[in-house]
Amino acid sequence: MSATFLRRILFSLVALFLAAPLVVVAGVSVNERQSLTFPPQGFSLSWYGQIFTDPGWRSALVNSLTLAASSAALAVIIALPLAWFLWRRIAPWANVFQLLGVAPFILPPVITALGFLTFWATVGAYGQPWTAAISHAIFFVTLPLVTLSLGFNSIDRSLVEAAATMGADDRTVLRTVVLPLILPYLISGYAFAFVLSLNEYIVAYMTVGFTMETLPIKIFNALRYGYTPTMAAVAVFFVALAAVIFGLIARFGDLPKLLGALSGDDK
């Protein structure tokens, strides 16, 4: 057997191993009976409908989407000027700001969540929905920071110099030259932060877990009353939504480049 054939077999086995849990969860989510059994007993999509028709699940879905959208937007707002500063100010001490940006994501989530809990409780804002949005934005700011840094580094500085030579100030250069060039990186950074915020549990639970239910919190709270296929349906919904978002990024953008791959000219 050739090395290429063996490599394909190995990759196929790895892909099958990684996909097996999702196949089981998807099978459980279409059970006709209210049980977590696989293979499924009968076929029903009613559990997916329950996500949108049941008041508790629908409220959790709206909370999750609102939290993910707002925190991802705030993360981009924080990361954009920081990435712009790091690109314009080439100095060793500027890396300190980049380190501060990635620090929340490097720390264990439990430690970060406990820090947020302590801070919001100290200032008297614990349990407010906006504290979860700020906490998620800080926690996931690394993702748009990385993608935006890649975007800024891909810009030909001669374009900026030409715009400055023609009389454009920094604000005009940012609006007319830089932002159009980094827009795909900005969108991808927002998408990454959105998807991870949608699935995050620990930080959300530590900040607003007793006052607002997101879908992950709703799943864990529902475990106290038994297992239902709705939980599996929510998991499949999360995976499908992430696949759609990243599929759109791959379709309309250069996904390998957005993830940091070198182009042919850079190698």
Secondary structure, 3 states (H helix, E strand, C coil): CCHHHHHHHHHHHHHHHHHHHHHHHHHHHCCCCCCCCCCCCCCCCHHHHHHHHCHHHHHHHHHHHHHHHHHHHHHHHHHHHHHHHHHHCCCHHHHHHHHHHHHHHHCCHHHHHHHHHHHHHHHCCCCCHHHHHHHHHHHCCHHHHHHHHHHHHCCCHHHHHHHHHCCCCHHHHHHHHHHHHHHHHHHHHHHHHHHHHHHCCHHHHHHHCCCCCCHHHHHHHHHHHCCCHHHHHHHHHHHHHHHHHHHHHHHHCCHHHHCCCCCCCCC
